[in-house]
Amino acid sequence: MTAQLTMEQVSGALKEYGSAEQVRKNRIRVSTDTQKILSAIKAAQQFLDCDHLILISCTDDTGSFGLTYHLTGPHRTVISLAVAVPRESPQVFSVSDILPPAAIYERQIHDLFGIVFSGHPGLSKLMLNEDWPDGEYPLRKDWKPNKANSYGGAAQGGT
């Protein structure tokens, strides 16, 4: 194990991608934009030895979606690269070609939030049934169950 990364190391290596903030002792968050996320991840890999994807998380912030790529390496510092994806055009570049484990997270996020990952090798359904209606994303804050189908949450038949 190597020494933890410092705020200065991270902000220096990723300064062209956005501002950095120390979230916890071992976690640094860098906010960037959708056009820079692929380059920011490559820079984190090259200059900060971030060779492991922990998770890609997604939140619905009503006006936009928040995607956060959590990376780490032998230093055990978590670098969180955050990007706001516009709600009116929920699209971002796939990072699955440089981080293969990202493919499964991108499929989950596409299923549940409707974000399109450009360049992903196959955004087929993963979390939802194959017969789940297109355009229905159950983790969006504005999603309402469609009472005309069995996904409306109401019990079907029975007492």
N, C-alpha and C positions, 0 to 999 in steps of 0.2 A: 504494500500500500504506500502511496506517495502522500505528501502533505496536502492538506486541503487547499483549494484555490482561494485566493484573496479577491476582494471586491475590485482591487486595482488591476489584477490580472484579467479578470473577466471583462470589466468595462474597457480595458485597453484593447483586448482581442476582438471585442464585439462593438466597439464604439460607432462604427459606420452603420450598424443595423438598428440602433435605438438606445434608449436610456436604460441603465441598470440600477437595480435597488437591492439592498440586502434584506431579505425577507426573514431569514433565521440565520443562525450561526453557519449552517452548512447548506443554505439555499439562497441562490441569487436569481432574480427574475429580470429578464431583458424583454422590453416591449418593442415589437417591430411591426411591420405591416405585411400584408399578404404577398406583395411583390418581392419581398426580401427574405421570407422565411426559409426558402431552400438554401440560399447563400449563407444565411445565418447559421443554419445547422451544419453546413459544410465547414464553416469557419470554426464552429465549436468542436467539430471532430478534429480538424487540422491543428488548431492552435491551443485548444484546451484539453485535448485527449479525451473528449466525450465519445466513448465508443459503445455506449449502451443506452438504448431507449427504455425508460421505465414505463412510460404511459403517455398517451395523448388524451387530454381531458377536454370536455366541451361544456360550455354553459350558455344558456339563453339569457342574454342581458336585455331583452325586449327590443332594443334598437339594433342590436348586432349580436353575433355569436362570438363567444370568447374561446379560442382554441389555445391550448397550452401544451407544448411539447416538453416533457420532462426528461432530461438527459443526465447521465453521470459517467464516471470513468473510474480509474484506479484511485483517484484522489478522493472519491466518495462525496464530492460536493455535487449537489443537484442544481443544474442549470435549467431554469424554466424559461423557455422562449414563448412569449405570449403574443398573439395576434388577434385583432378584431376583424371578423368576417362580416361584411355588410349583409343585412337581412334581405335586402331587395335583390341581391345577386350573391347568394351563398356559394362562393367558389374559391378554391385555393389550390395551389399546386400539390400534387401527391409527393411525399418524400419516401415512398416505398422502394424506389430504386436505390437510394443511398442508405436507407434504414429498413431492411426487409420486414422486421417485426411491425413496422408502422401499417402495413397492409391490412391487418386484422382490425386495428383500431379505426382506421379510416372507413372500413366497411361498417363497423358498428355505428360510428358517428353519422355516416350517410343514411343508414337505416332509421336512426332515431331522431335526427335533426334535419336531414335533407341537404347537408352540405355536400357539394360535388367536389371531388378531389381529381383535378385534371391530370391525366396521365396515369391514373391508377389502372392496373391490369384487369380488374374485374370487380365492379361495385355491385355484385349481386347481393341479394338479401342474406343476412347472416343472423340477426337477432329476431326478426319478424318472420312470420309464416310467408311462404311464397304467394299465398292468395291475399295477403294484406294489401289494401287499396293503395295504388300509387298516389303520391302527393299527400299522404297522411303520415305525419311525423309526430309520434306520441310524446316526445320529450320537449317539444316546443311549448312555450307558455301559452300561446294562442290556440293550441290544438284542442278541439272539442270532439268527443266521441260521436261518430255517425250512428244514430239510432237505427238506421235502416240495415245495418249489418251486425254480425255477431261480435264485433269489436267495440260495441257501444258500452260494454261493461254491465249491462243488464243480464240477469239470469235468463237462460233460454229454457222455456218449458218448466216443468216441475212445479213444486209448491213453494 
